[in-house]
């Protein structure tokens, strides 16, 4: 990171979480409340557990369910030295915990073992106090799976997300090998900076590596002839709302509806939305509306005039450009 002052670039060095006197528990709480830091606008996620103890007395940091019905294990280490000082490798500890989740048979089993105790612990964060924690957990998880069309795929697979401010080479090598052998595991680097007393965190995805084809979308409007590869673009690298406004497929002033809801918002020229005279990001608006930890913004944002999701509008535009470039 660089601070630009009168055409001079002054490097701003990263700090460590230990230098900031932040504990692993602090980072865990940060991600619990802001899990979209590591899953962006193209993935829905519902946090269902924190510090879940398994039968062998291990504790997993955060547990979630994603829009594909996968149970997601999020393991956090503060700094590189915390990873290197462990007796058991970071990645294999996470895989061992994830393997224990494979025994969860159905959504009700997850609620009874993990989600209901989580709701009880954070009861003030949930509405509908007339329901017990188990009843509320069953209702929220059932709705989440149903709306995302993931009921039939619940816990068919498990996913692991590793988070740290820095990773050692051994961990990255092991995760790369696991990726190449079909294990759904990723590494995210949280890089902290302290500038004028304020703390900033840059999030960088290290693994799995993106395919070069993921970036072809950057050239779509530049009349470059592209060959169809038959591979789907990674959602993380798809164009965002600012590009869609630039293309003219949506415009400031358009009405955006929440999928299967009555609530609506007005799209602003910066890509945010105006809701009851309050400016919000679409992710924040939809996330709070559905009560999830993160949401697929472009799937659940419906363009009122066309009746299509932003995801569908984006897909149609990109396909048209691709066909015209042949």
C-alpha positions as CSV (number, residue, x, y, z in Angstrom):
1,X,0.0,0.0,0.0
2,X,1.2,3.5,-0.9
3,X,0.3,6.9,0.4
4,X,0.4,9.4,-2.5
5,X,1.5,12.9,-1.5
6,X,2.2,15.5,-4.2
7,X,3.2,12.9,-6.8
8,X,5.3,11.0,-4.3
9,X,4.5,7.4,-3.4
10,X,5.3,6.7,0.3
11,X,5.1,3.1,1.2
12,X,2.8,2.2,4.1
13,X,4.0,-1.0,5.8
14,X,1.6,-3.6,7.0
15,X,1.6,-4.4,10.7
16,X,0.7,-7.6,12.5
17,X,-2.4,-8.3,14.6
18,X,-0.2,-8.9,17.6
19,X,1.3,-5.4,17.2
20,X,-2.3,-4.1,17.1
21,X,-2.9,-6.1,20.3
22,X,-5.7,-8.0,18.6
23,X,-6.2,-11.5,19.7
24,X,-7.4,-14.4,17.6
25,X,-10.7,-14.1,19.4
26,X,-11.0,-10.5,18.1
27,X,-10.5,-11.5,14.5
28,X,-13.0,-14.3,15.0
29,X,-15.6,-11.9,16.2
30,X,-14.8,-9.5,13.3
31,X,-15.4,-12.3,10.8
32,X,-18.5,-13.6,12.6
33,X,-20.1,-10.2,12.1
34,X,-18.6,-9.5,8.6
35,X,-18.1,-12.9,6.9
36,X,-18.6,-11.2,3.6
37,X,-15.0,-10.1,3.9
38,X,-14.0,-13.5,2.7
39,X,-17.0,-14.5,0.5
40,X,-17.9,-11.2,-1.4
41,X,-21.2,-10.5,-3.2
42,X,-21.4,-13.7,-5.2
43,X,-22.0,-16.1,-2.3
44,X,-24.7,-16.4,0.4
45,X,-23.6,-17.6,3.8
46,X,-25.3,-18.2,7.1
47,X,-23.1,-18.3,10.2
48,X,-24.5,-21.1,12.4
49,X,-21.8,-21.7,15.0
50,X,-18.8,-20.4,16.9
51,X,-16.2,-22.3,18.9
52,X,-18.1,-25.6,18.2
53,X,-16.6,-28.5,20.2
54,X,-16.4,-31.9,18.5
55,X,-16.4,-35.3,20.2
56,X,-12.6,-35.2,20.4
57,X,-12.7,-31.9,22.3
58,X,-11.4,-29.9,19.4
59,X,-12.9,-26.4,18.8
60,X,-13.7,-25.1,15.4
61,X,-13.6,-21.3,15.1
62,X,-16.7,-20.5,12.9
63,X,-19.2,-22.7,11.2
64,X,-21.5,-21.7,8.4
65,X,-23.8,-23.0,5.6
66,X,-23.4,-21.7,2.1
67,X,-25.8,-21.3,-0.8
68,X,-24.9,-24.7,-2.2
69,X,-25.8,-26.4,1.1
70,X,-22.2,-27.0,2.1
71,X,-21.2,-26.8,5.7
72,X,-18.3,-24.4,5.8
73,X,-15.6,-24.5,8.5
74,X,-13.7,-21.2,9.0
75,X,-10.4,-21.5,10.9
76,X,-8.5,-18.5,12.0
77,X,-4.9,-17.9,13.0
78,X,-3.7,-14.5,14.0
79,X,-0.2,-14.3,12.5
80,X,2.3,-16.6,10.8
81,X,4.1,-17.4,14.0
82,X,0.9,-18.7,15.4
83,X,0.7,-21.1,12.5
84,X,4.3,-22.2,12.8
85,X,4.1,-22.8,16.5
86,X,1.3,-25.3,16.3
87,X,2.0,-29.0,16.9
88,X,-0.6,-29.9,14.3
89,X,-0.5,-28.3,10.8
90,X,-3.1,-25.6,10.4
91,X,-4.7,-27.1,7.3
92,X,-4.9,-30.6,8.7
93,X,-6.5,-29.4,11.9
94,X,-9.2,-27.7,9.8
95,X,-9.7,-30.8,7.6
96,X,-10.1,-33.0,10.8
97,X,-12.7,-30.7,12.1
98,X,-14.5,-30.6,8.7
99,X,-14.5,-34.4,8.6
100,X,-16.5,-34.4,11.9
101,X,-19.2,-32.3,10.2
102,X,-19.7,-35.0,7.5
103,X,-21.6,-37.0,10.2
104,X,-24.3,-34.3,10.4
105,X,-27.3,-36.1,8.8
106,X,-29.8,-33.3,8.1
107,X,-30.6,-29.7,8.8
108,X,-32.5,-30.6,12.0
109,X,-29.3,-32.4,13.3
110,X,-27.3,-29.3,12.6
111,X,-29.7,-27.1,14.4
112,X,-29.8,-29.3,17.5
113,X,-26.1,-29.7,17.7
114,X,-24.7,-26.4,16.6
115,X,-27.2,-23.7,15.4
116,X,-29.6,-23.6,18.4
117,X,-26.8,-23.2,21.0
118,X,-25.3,-20.4,18.7
119,X,-28.7,-18.6,18.6
120,X,-29.0,-19.0,22.4
121,X,-25.6,-17.4,22.9
122,X,-26.4,-14.5,20.6
123,X,-30.1,-14.3,21.3
124,X,-30.2,-10.5,21.3
125,X,-29.1,-10.5,17.6
126,X,-32.2,-12.4,16.5
127,X,-35.8,-11.3,16.2
128,X,-38.9,-13.3,17.1
129,X,-38.4,-13.9,20.8
130,X,-41.6,-16.0,20.9
131,X,-39.8,-18.9,19.3
132,X,-37.3,-21.2,21.1
133,X,-33.7,-21.2,19.8
134,X,-34.4,-24.6,18.2
135,X,-37.6,-23.4,16.5
136,X,-35.9,-20.3,15.3
137,X,-32.9,-22.2,14.1
138,X,-35.0,-24.6,12.1
139,X,-37.0,-21.8,10.6
140,X,-34.0,-19.7,9.5
141,X,-32.0,-22.7,8.2
142,X,-34.9,-24.2,6.3
143,X,-35.7,-20.8,4.7
144,X,-32.0,-20.3,3.8
145,X,-31.7,-23.7,2.1
146,X,-35.1,-23.3,0.4
147,X,-34.5,-19.8,-1.0
148,X,-31.1,-20.9,-2.3
149,X,-32.4,-24.2,-3.8
150,X,-30.0,-26.2,-1.7
151,X,-32.3,-28.4,0.3
152,X,-31.5,-31.6,-1.6
153,X,-27.7,-30.9,-1.4
154,X,-27.5,-30.2,2.3
155,X,-24.1,-31.3,3.6
156,X,-23.2,-33.3,0.5
157,X,-19.9,-31.6,0.8
158,X,-17.9,-29.6,3.3
159,X,-15.8,-26.6,2.6
160,X,-12.8,-25.2,4.6
161,X,-11.7,-21.5,4.7
162,X,-8.3,-20.7,6.4
163,X,-7.7,-17.1,7.4
164,X,-4.5,-15.5,8.7
165,X,-2.5,-12.3,8.3
166,X,0.3,-14.4,6.7
167,X,0.8,-18.0,5.8
168,X,3.9,-20.1,5.9
169,X,5.1,-21.9,2.7
170,X,4.3,-25.4,4.1
171,X,0.6,-24.5,4.6
172,X,0.2,-23.0,1.2
173,X,1.9,-25.9,-0.4
174,X,-0.3,-28.4,1.4
175,X,-3.5,-26.4,0.5
176,X,-2.4,-26.2,-3.2
177,X,-2.0,-30.0,-3.2
178,X,-5.4,-30.5,-1.6
179,X,-7.0,-28.2,-4.1
180,X,-5.5,-30.1,-7.0
181,X,-6.9,-33.3,-5.5
182,X,-10.5,-32.1,-5.2
183,X,-10.6,-30.8,-1.6
184,X,-12.6,-27.5,-1.3
185,X,-10.2,-25.5,0.8
186,X,-9.1,-21.8,0.4
187,X,-6.7,-19.4,2.0
188,X,-7.5,-15.7,2.7
189,X,-4.9,-13.2,3.9
190,X,-6.0,-10.4,6.1
191,X,-3.4,-7.7,5.9
192,X,-3.7,-5.1,8.7
193,X,-2.5,-1.5,8.4
194,X,-2.5,1.3,10.9
195,X,-2.8,4.8,9.4
196,X,-3.3,7.9,11.5
197,X,-4.6,5.8,14.4
198,X,-7.2,4.0,12.2
199,X,-7.0,0.3,11.4
200,X,-7.5,-0.8,7.8
201,X,-7.6,-4.5,6.6
202,X,-6.9,-5.5,3.0
203,X,-8.3,-8.9,2.1
204,X,-6.4,-11.1,-0.4
205,X,-7.4,-14.5,-1.7
206,X,-4.3,-16.6,-2.0
207,X,-5.7,-20.1,-2.9
208,X,-7.2,-21.6,-4.9
209,X,-5.5,-19.8,-7.8
210,X,-7.7,-18.2,-10.4
211,X,-7.6,-19.6,-13.9
212,X,-6.5,-17.1,-16.6
213,X,-9.9,-17.6,-18.2
214,X,-11.4,-15.9,-15.1
215,X,-10.0,-12.6,-16.3
216,X,-11.2,-12.7,-19.9
217,X,-14.3,-10.7,-18.9
218,X,-12.0,-7.6,-18.5
219,X,-11.6,-7.5,-22.3
220,X,-15.2,-8.1,-23.3
221,X,-16.0,-4.5,-24.4
222,X,-12.7,-3.9,-26.1
223,X,-13.6,-5.8,-29.3
224,X,-11.1,-8.5,-28.7
225,X,-11.9,-11.9,-30.3
226,X,-12.2,-14.5,-27.6
227,X,-12.5,-18.2,-28.0
228,X,-15.2,-20.0,-25.9
229,X,-13.5,-22.3,-23.5
230,X,-16.6,-24.0,-22.2
231,X,-15.5,-23.1,-18.6
232,X,-17.6,-20.9,-16.3
233,X,-16.1,-17.7,-15.1
234,X,-15.3,-17.6,-11.4
235,X,-18.0,-15.6,-9.7
236,X,-15.4,-13.7,-7.7
237,X,-14.1,-12.2,-10.9
238,X,-17.4,-11.3,-12.6
239,X,-18.1,-7.6,-13.3
240,X,-19.8,-5.7,-10.5
241,X,-22.6,-3.1,-10.5
242,X,-20.3,-0.2,-11.5
243,X,-19.5,-2.0,-14.8
244,X,-23.2,-2.8,-15.4
245,X,-24.0,0.9,-15.0
246,X,-21.2,1.8,-17.4
247,X,-22.5,-0.7,-20.0
248,X,-25.9,0.9,-19.7
249,X,-27.8,-2.3,-18.9
250,X,-29.0,-0.7,-15.7
251,X,-28.9,3.0,-14.7
252,X,-29.1,5.3,-11.8
253,X,-32.7,5.8,-10.7
254,X,-33.8,2.2,-11.6
255,X,-35.8,0.4,-9.0
256,X,-34.3,-2.7,-7.5
257,X,-36.5,-5.3,-5.8
258,X,-35.5,-7.9,-3.2
259,X,-36.2,-11.4,-4.7
260,X,-39.6,-12.8,-3.5
261,X,-40.0,-9.8,-1.2
262,X,-42.0,-6.5,-1.3
263,X,-39.1,-4.3,-0.4
264,X,-37.5,-2.1,-3.0
265,X,-34.7,0.4,-3.3
266,X,-33.4,3.0,-5.9
267,X,-30.1,2.4,-7.6
268,X,-27.6,5.2,-7.3
269,X,-24.9,6.1,-9.8
270,X,-22.1,4.8,-7.5
271,X,-23.7,1.3,-7.4
272,X,-25.2,1.7,-3.9
273,X,-29.0,1.9,-3.3
274,X,-31.2,4.4,-1.5
275,X,-33.6,2.8,1.0
276,X,-35.9,5.1,3.0
277,X,-33.5,8.0,2.3
278,X,-30.6,6.0,3.6
279,X,-27.7,5.1,1.3
280,X,-26.5,1.5,1.6
281,X,-24.5,-1.0,-0.4
282,X,-26.8,-3.6,-2.1
283,X,-25.0,-6.3,-0.1
284,X,-25.8,-4.6,3.2
285,X,-29.4,-3.9,2.3
286,X,-30.1,-7.4,1.2
287,X,-28.1,-9.0,3.9
288,X,-30.0,-7.2,6.6
289,X,-33.3,-7.8,4.9
290,X,-32.9,-11.6,4.6
291,X,-31.1,-11.9,8.0
292,X,-28.1,-13.8,6.5
293,X,-24.4,-13.4,7.2
294,X,-23.7,-12.8,3.5
295,X,-25.8,-12.9,0.3
296,X,-25.5,-13.4,-3.4
297,X,-26.2,-9.7,-4.3
298,X,-26.7,-10.2,-8.0
299,X,-29.0,-13.2,-7.6
300,X,-31.3,-11.6,-5.0
301,X,-31.4,-8.1,-6.6
302,X,-34.2,-7.9,-9.1
303,X,-34.4,-5.1,-11.7
304,X,-38.1,-4.0,-11.5
305,X,-38.5,-2.9,-15.1
306,X,-37.2,-6.0,-16.7
307,X,-38.2,-8.5,-14.0
308,X,-34.7,-10.1,-14.2
309,X,-32.1,-10.5,-11.6
310,X,-28.9,-8.5,-12.0
311,X,-27.1,-11.8,-12.4
312,X,-29.3,-12.7,-15.4
313,X,-28.9,-9.2,-16.9
314,X,-25.1,-9.5,-16.5
315,X,-25.0,-13.0,-18.0
316,X,-27.1,-12.0,-21.1
317,X,-24.9,-9.0,-21.8
318,X,-21.7,-10.9,-21.5
319,X,-23.1,-13.7,-23.7
320,X,-24.1,-11.2,-26.4
321,X,-20.7,-9.6,-26.4
322,X,-19.1,-13.0,-26.6
323,X,-21.2,-14.0,-29.6
324,X,-20.6,-10.7,-31.4
325,X,-16.9,-11.2,-31.0
326,X,-16.8,-14.5,-32.8
